[in-house]
Structures are given as structure tokens and as C-alpha cells.
Amino acid sequence: MADAQGHDRRRWGTGAVIVLALGALAVAVIVGMVRSTGASASLTPAPVTIASSSASASLYVHVSGAVRAPGLYVLHPDARVVDAVAAAGGFADDAEASGVNLARQVSDGEQLVVPRVGDAIESGTAGIAADGRVNLNTADEGALDTLPRVGPAIAARIIEWRETNGRFSSVEDLLSVPGIGPKMLESLRELVTV
């Protein structure tokens, strides 16, 4: 009889632990929902998730300019500009759609500005702005190779650094690319942008 009572107590104890764990989980979920609602209230519009497999593999992209719903969007890791524009509700009526390379992959932390009709837009060469400067965050190997003292090897290292570390936040980040030193940086400073 004492053994049966001990068994019943253990079952009740186990059941109580499970109920408490489920209750704590429910409270954590509710608190998380309340916090995320408060955080997203400051964003206009609230972030949108598109086919994300995990938080660490997601890309955060700020879409602005001539789109219907500018804002911060969470996209899947292999997202392209077309996905970012779609997440932002598509092109606005005054968008210069030909100024956007819809096939280009986006990178984490990128700000994608969709130009309006009449805005200065990038030329047809990927990563070369209308003012002729090479954008370190969007340039392909061919555009980087147009820079003085940058051949295919250094261009490949710039792209590799960008893929490994994310977007260049300043021109000075070029110093982190193997093969680029202070002298080379100074020769490139006025020819590149981020």
C-alpha cells in the first residue's frame, strides 16, 4: 500500500512538473508576442517574413523609394531583388522599374532604394553608379576589374569578403580584403562607394 501511494505521488509530481513547464512556456510565448507587437509598432510597415528557414539564415533588407509599402523585410537566404520588391508590395506607380536589376541577389543589411522616374539610376553595368563610382556592395567581378590596380584576383577577393562578412559599411572596410593596403585604398577611395 505504501508503495502504491509513493507511485501515485511520483505520478502527481511528474504531472505537476509538466503542467508548470507548459504554463511557463505559454507565459514565455505570450510575453514574446507582446514584445514583438510593441517592437513592430514602431516600424512602418511591420517586418514581413518570406519563406525563412531559420532566423540565422534570414536576410534583413530595408526596401525604400518607389514601392507601395517601404519598410524592413525579412527574406529567405537566397532572395533576389524581385523578392524584396514583392515583399514591399511591388513597384509604386512612379517607379523607374528599368533602374532595378530584379535578378540580383540581396545581402543581409542591404538598403534597396527603388528609383522614381527622373531619379539618377545605376548604369547597365552591375555595380557602377551613374556618377561612375563602383559600388562595393553590388559590383560584379567585371565592374571591380575596371578599377586601377584591381585585377581578377583582387576583384574575386572583394566579392569573397562581401559574401563572407556581409555588406561593406564603409570604403575603409577594403583594408580587410587580403591584398589591399593603405596605399591601394587611397587610390580607390574616390572611385568606389558603399
C-alpha positions, 0 to 999 in steps of 0.5 A, a space after each residue: 500500500 505504501 508503495 502504491 501511494 509513493 507511485 501515485 505521488 511520483 505520478 502527481 509530481 511528474 504531472 505537476 512538473 509538466 503542467 508548470 513547464 507548459 504554463 511557463 512556456 505559454 507565459 514565455 510565448 505570450 510575453 514574446 508576442 507582446 514584445 514583438 507587437 510593441 517592437 513592430 509598432 514602431 516600424 512602418 510597415 511591420 517586418 514581413 517574413 518570406 519563406 525563412 528557414 531559420 532566423 540565422 539564415 534570414 536576410 534583413 533588407 530595408 526596401 525604400 523609394 518607389 514601392 507601395 509599402 517601404 519598410 524592413 523585410 525579412 527574406 529567405 537566404 537566397 532572395 533576389 531583388 524581385 523578392 524584396 520588391 514583392 515583399 514591399 508590395 511591388 513597384 509604386 506607380 512612379 517607379 523607374 522599374 528599368 533602374 532595378 536589376 530584379 535578378 540580383 541577389 540581396 545581402 543581409 543589411 542591404 538598403 534597396 532604394 527603388 528609383 522614381 522616374 527622373 531619379 539618377 539610376 545605376 548604369 547597365 553595368 552591375 555595380 557602377 553608379 551613374 556618377 561612375 563610382 563602383 559600388 562595393 556592395 553590388 559590383 560584379 567581378 567585371 565592374 571591380 576589374 575596371 578599377 586601377 590596380 584591381 585585377 581578377 584576383 583582387 576583384 574575386 577577393 572583394 566579392 569573397 569578403 562581401 559574401 563572407 562578412 556581409 555588406 561593406 559599411 564603409 570604403 575603409 572596410 577594403 583594408 580587410 580584403 587580403 591584398 589591399 593596403 593603405 596605399 591601394 585604398 587611397 587610390 580607390 577611395 574616390 572611385 568606389 562607394 558603399 
